[in-house]
Amino acid sequence: MNKTYVPPQSEIDKKWYVVDAADQRLGRLSTEVAAILRGKNKPSFTPHLDTGDFVVIVNADKIRVTGSKPSQKLYRRHSGRPGGMKTETFEKLQSRVPERILEQAIRGMLPKNRLGRDLFRKLKVYAGPEHPHAAQNPEVLNIQTIPGDKN
């Protein structure tokens, strides 16, 4: 009988990638980054293990959405108190805290358990082009948009 190979933690190779989010679509970029964080791009992918890589996203303030989403897409947060719901449009949140848009999109694509929380800690998002992770020698990862994509 064949056994399924499960790689030990010491054999899992963790790389660092840098992704430029300038003029990328929010959903297309988020799905690719979530798959890399999860490790689905590796042959050693195991659903219950952290086999993914670290991802640094720069230029989060230049992320784009299509159509009328900038004025209609709402982001909600709640303080936990009665009547503590706050809503904000994509445009306002992008001008105030642009990192949060990508963080929320990617967090929603990760597992909703302890593994998902561990994977989310390997995501670093920065509004501008600089990041403090140069010592990790991150590779530049090009995520292509669809040719002919408008808006």
C-alpha positions, 0 to 999 in steps of 0.5 A, spaced: 500 500 500 502 506 498 503 512 503 501 519 502 508 523 502 507 529 507 514 533 508 517 535 514 517 542 516 525 542 516 524 540 508 519 546 506 523 551 503 520 558 504 521 563 499 520 571 499 516 574 493 515 582 492 509 583 488 508 590 485 500 592 485 500 598 481 495 598 476 493 591 478 486 588 479 484 587 486 481 580 485 486 577 480 492 579 484 488 577 491 487 570 488 494 569 485 497 572 492 493 567 496 495 561 492 502 563 493 501 564 501 498 557 501 503 554 497 498 551 492 504 553 486 508 547 489 508 540 488 509 539 496 502 542 497 499 539 503 492 542 505 493 542 513 500 544 513 504 551 511 507 550 505 507 557 502 512 563 501 512 570 504 509 575 499 511 583 500 506 587 496 508 594 494 504 600 491 498 598 494 495 605 494 495 604 486 490 598 486 484 598 481 477 596 481 473 596 475 466 599 473 463 603 478 466 599 484 470 605 487 464 609 489 459 603 490 464 597 494 463 598 501 467 596 507 464 595 513 467 594 520 464 593 527 467 596 534 463 591 538 459 596 541 451 597 540 451 601 533 458 600 532 458 599 525 462 603 520 462 603 513 466 606 508 467 606 500 473 603 496 475 610 494 475 613 501 478 607 504 484 607 499 485 614 500 485 613 508 489 606 509 490 603 502 493 597 505 487 594 508 483 593 502 488 588 499 489 585 506 481 584 507 481 581 500 487 576 501 484 574 508 478 572 505 481 567 501 485 563 506 482 558 511 478 560 516 482 557 522 489 557 525 492 555 519 489 561 515 491 566 521 499 563 520 498 564 513 496 571 513 502 573 518 506 571 512 503 577 508 506 584 508 503 590 504 505 597 503 502 603 500 508 606 497 514 602 493 519 601 499 519 595 503 524 594 509 525 586 507 531 587 503 535 583 507 531 577 505 533 577 498 525 577 495 524 575 488 520 579 483 514 576 482 510 578 475 503 577 476 500 578 469 493 582 468 488 579 462 490 582 455 485 587 453 483 588 460 479 595 460 479 600 466 
